[in-house]
């Protein structure tokens, strides 16, 4: 029974051959995506970031409350403040908070407490999960499936940035409360990640370990 206002649902008509081709093409493009830790300071048009965020904002989400906010940082001063605070947390992580097992797992990826990309890249997109607010963002209405909804939106954001020819990196210092203060966001919003976006530097490299991906037979089962 449909006792709510609704509109017709429409998708472009495609043949099975066209659907397979589209899915395969998207797979091939996304398989080229690699996290980048060496960015150029070359400018990237704001319109690219705006389009990617609008794409992220169309993600499925709990009760259509759209429980996300994207704080976009481009000013040198704010990027420097984020870097300084993030590196303080990272130094604590690498010098004692992280287990030996965790550090061993990170070893082949070459990560450390130094995060120059937070200043070099032209754009930092700080993603916040809104625990309350509803579609009217009143700060009180309960939101639902918040982490799941924002996680899907982040995936769509990164996919769109990649399609636009940008390199990205997801950075998740822990704890991240400093991001709320620097970006001027309310207490009911939880910082989830920083998506670094820009062009790679001329000498950018990717850890060989990062190119090892599980095959389809290992990541999917057919019941």
Secondary structure as UniProt FT lines:
FT   HELIX           16..30
FT   TURN            31..32
FT   HELIX           46..56
FT   TURN            57..58
FT   HELIX           62..64
FT   STRAND          68..73
FT   HELIX           76..92
FT   HELIX           93..97
FT   HELIX           100..107
FT   TURN            108..110
FT   HELIX           117..120
FT   STRAND          123..130
FT   TURN            134..137
FT   HELIX           146..163
FT   TURN            164..165
FT   STRAND          167..171
FT   HELIX           177..183
FT   TURN            187..188
FT   STRAND          189..198
FT   TURN            202..203
FT   HELIX           208..211
FT   HELIX           216..219
//
